[in-house]
Amino acid sequence: MSEEKSLNFIEEIVENDLNSGKYETLVTRFPPEPNGYLHIGHAKAICLNFGLTQKYGGYTNLRFDDTNPVTEKTEYVNSQQEDIRWLGFNWKNELYASDYFDELYGFAVKLIEKGLAYVDESTADEIAALKGTPTEPGQDSPYRSRSVEENLDIFTKMKNGEFADGAYILRAKIDMASPNMLMRDPIIYRIKHAEHHRTGNKWCIYPMYDFAHGQSDSIENITHSICTLEYVSHRELYDWFIEKLEIFPSKQYEFARLNLTSTVMSKRKLLQLVNENLVNGWDDPRMPTISGLRRRGFTPKSIREFCERIGIAKRENLIELSLLEFCIREDLNKTANRVMAVLDPIKLVITNYEKGTEDLIGENNPEAEDGGGTRVIPFSNELWIEREDFMEVPAKKWFRLAPGAMVRLKFAYIVKCEDFVKDENGNITEIRCTYIPESKSGSDTSGINVKGTIHWVSAPHAKTAEIRLYDRLFTSETPDAEEGDFKDYLNPESLTVLPNAYIEPALAGADLDGRYQFIRKGYFCLDKDSTDDKLVFNRTVTLKDTFKKPN
């Protein structure tokens, strides 16, 4: 009998709430701001929110927090939807904070009418000067005592577009001596004359995140509003708005965000990398974005497994990128077909092979649950092999090709190196071998045992391809924590392009959803830059963890 997995602390809360009858239906939401592409940190929140309602019933809403028209784009909305679907989740309702602009405006008017909000025309510097410090109380704004009638009049004029950006703001009237700085009369509306991606120019005042978020949760009857630990101090304000407005009491719960080594998670910093052309767009395979991971060859299953393994905690911690790589290796080992590709080719000629060509049988994936099946691989007397598989003066315990040495060609024959050719610069250009006809894989009667096996591609049948080898984007495990600019720690070797690789002909039919193990070289996938004339493959991950930590 398998041991039952223990609940995380949020699952415990949910179970208690449902078992006690506090809620009949579990309702969660995933509320991204459409100001960038989702990254692996968002994947953790997606798996948590959608995973809870999959486990306990109920449903999850997708709500775009689109309260800042300056930074938000429909492009980001579309990409975020694609990422969530790709991860394997579906939302019940697609919603937008902008759906509630009329209601949120009404909530603001209600606070003014109750004497709990006022219009302020202080400058940002003046507001900051009166805010106080964590150990000293703030001071009241000179506009805090405005009458309800005056506040309503100015707020109406703000909505009607009668003032310039920054002329007025609306603040909640709470407590300028609160030990929680966020409770010291926070701003809840500001003027922004900017076109919104959905509402156009209907509005020129927009709610702040803290005002829109809890009320949007309440409107949707969200039972468990789950966010990351940086919002712990916001919870008091979240509850205050709900209490004063006397609306559905959604509750906020916080968990530790995902911090991953050798990358950055800030959307602002990721946008900087994109805008400064330090990467090739949001879906660059070096980026921690979900679209970047997808393009690199990661699978939804591997990312969900990664999120499951790191778990849900109340304390911040740093997760090794190697764990994410372990999860994709574990998945692809069972699902990716084995194929042969030569990345740094050198010609091997079998001088005594007189058959012309023949068809050999290769295993697709011996680790697959269904056995993986087989495929036909053409073989001839001219092959491409890896340059590193030949050594003119072999090192100790060298089991690959060298003068006089024998090696097995994968799925094929044992060959013996008889000679090699150099060009005028002393570079080896061709290796000449003889083969042993009785040594064919699967029917070897030669009685010869060799310790080395290498892969190859038949030269007359080979297809050319560009291979892109990706590594960590940063040389530091914690680029955010280093001195100076985080961009100073970009890894100059994060991308290596091999323009003239050779692949076996079966790969000519590769598609963007395929995942392949290039034997002895790692796991690869086809890139969207591929054309009929030129295939491009991205390395998802090496066969083993080979990353060397910097000194």
C-alpha positions, 0 to 999 in steps of 0.5 A, a space after each residue: 500500500 503506497 504512503 499517502 502524500 501529506 497535504 501542504 498548508 494551503 490544502 489543509 486550509 481548503 480541506 478544513 474550510 470545505 469540511 466545516 461547511 464554510 464554503 460549498 464550492 472552492 473558487 480560485 483565480 489566477 490573476 496575471 497582469 498582461 504586461 509581459 510573458 509568464 515565467 516559471 514562477 507563474 507556472 508554480 502559481 498556475 499549478 497551485 490554483 488550478 491544481 486545487 480545484 482539480 483536486 477538490 472540485 470547484 473552478 478557477 477563473 483566469 482574470 487579467 489584472 489590467 489596471 495599468 493601460 501604459 504597460 499592458 498589451 493584447 499580445 501579452 493576454 494572448 501569450 498568457 492564455 496559450 501558456 496556461 492551456 499548454 500547461 494543461 489547465 482550463 479556466 471556467 471564466 475569462 475575466 478582466 479587472 477592466 470588466 469591473 471598472 464601473 463597479 470599482 468606481 461605484 465602490 470608490 464613491 461608496 467609500 467617499 460617501 462613508 467618509 473613508 476616502 478623500 481626494 488629495 492634490 499633494 505632489 508625490 514628494 509631499 505625500 512621501 514626506 508626510 508618510 512617516 517611517 516604519 518607526 515614526 507615524 505619518 502626518 495627515 494630508 492638508 486635504 484629508 478633511 475635505 467634505 464628502 460633497 467636495 470629494 465627490 465633486 472633484 472625483 466626478 471631474 477626475 472621471 470626466 477628464 477635467 484634470 491632467 495626469 497627476 493633478 489629483 489622486 483618491 486616497 483611502 482614509 485609514 490611519 496615518 499612524 498605522 505600523 503597516 505603512 500600506 495602511 497610511 491612507 493608500 492611493 486607490 485611484 490615479 489619473 492616466 490619460 492613456 488608451 486601454 487595450 480593452 476599454 479604449 478611452 472610456 476611462 482616464 482614471 484607473 484603480 490601483 492594484 490594492 483597490 482593484 484586486 480584493 474587490 475583483 475577488 469579491 465580485 467573483 466570489 473567490 473563496 481562496 485568493 492565493 498570492 506570494 509572500 510579498 503580499 503578506 503586508 497587503 492582506 490587512 488592506 485587502 480585508 479593510 476594503 472588503 469589510 468597509 464595502 460590506 461585500 463577499 469576504 474573500 480571503 487571502 493566503 500567501 505562499 513562497 514564490 519560486 526563486 530559481 538559480 542562474 536566472 532572474 524572475 522580475 518581469 521588468 528585468 526580463 523586459 530589459 533583456 528583450 528590449 536591449 536585444 540581449 536575448 532573442 525575444 520573450 520566447 528565447 530558449 534561454 529565458 525562464 518564460 514558459 514560452 521560452 521553455 516550450 521552445 527549448 523543448 520542455 514538456 508540460 508534464 516536466 514543468 508540472 512535475 517540477 512544481 510538484 517536487 518543490 512544493 508549497 512552503 511559507 518560507 522563501 528558498 532558492 531552487 536549483 535549476 538542475 532540479 528543473 533539468 532533472 524533471 525534463 530528463 526524467 520525462 524525455 528519457 521515457 518519451 523521446 525517440 533515440 536518433 543519430 546526429 553528428 554535430 562536429 563532423 569528420 568523414 569516415 570511409 570504410 574501404 572494404 565495404 562493397 555493398 553500396 548501401 544497406 538498411 539497418 534497424 535501430 531502436 527508437 526508445 528502449 525505455 518507452 513503456 510500449 517498447 518504442 519500436 524500431 526504424 530503418 537507418 541507411 548505412 554506406 561506406 561513407 559516414 559522418 562521425 564526431 571529430 572528438 571520437 578520433 584521437 591521433 595519439 590516444 590517451 590512456 583508457 581511450 576506447 574510441 577510434 585511433 590508429 589500429 583501434 576498433 570500435 562499434 558503430 551503433 546499430 551497425 558493425 565493428 570497424 578498425 582504423 587503418 589510416 587517416 588523411 590530413 590537409 596542408 594545415 595538418 588538420 585531419 579531414 578523413 579517417 579510413 577504416 575496414 569493417 568486419 562483415 560478421 560483426 553486424 549488430 543483432 547477428 554478431 558472430 565475429 567473436 570480437 569484443 570492443 569497449 567503445 560504441 560511437 554514433 554516425 550518419 551515412 554521408 550520402 543520406 544525411 540531412 544538414 541542420 543547424 544545432 543551437 546549444 543552450 546553457 545557463 543565461 547567467 554565470 552567477 547563481 544569484 544575479 539579482 543578489 550580486 553587486 552592480 548590474 545584473 546584466 554584468 553576469 550574463 553568460 557569454 557562452 549561453 548560446 553556441 551555434 553549430 551551423 553544419 551538423 548532419 542528421 539521419 534522414 528520419 529527422 527530416 520529418 521532425 515537427 515542432 511537437 517532437 522530442 528527440 534524444 540525439 544519442 550521446 549528445 542530449 535531448 533536442 527539439 525542432 525550432 520554429 526558425 526551421 524551413 524546408 531548406 534548413 532544419 534548426 534544432 535546440 538542445 533542451 538539456 544535456 544527458 547528464 548535469 554537466 554544469 560547472 559552478 563558477 569559483 
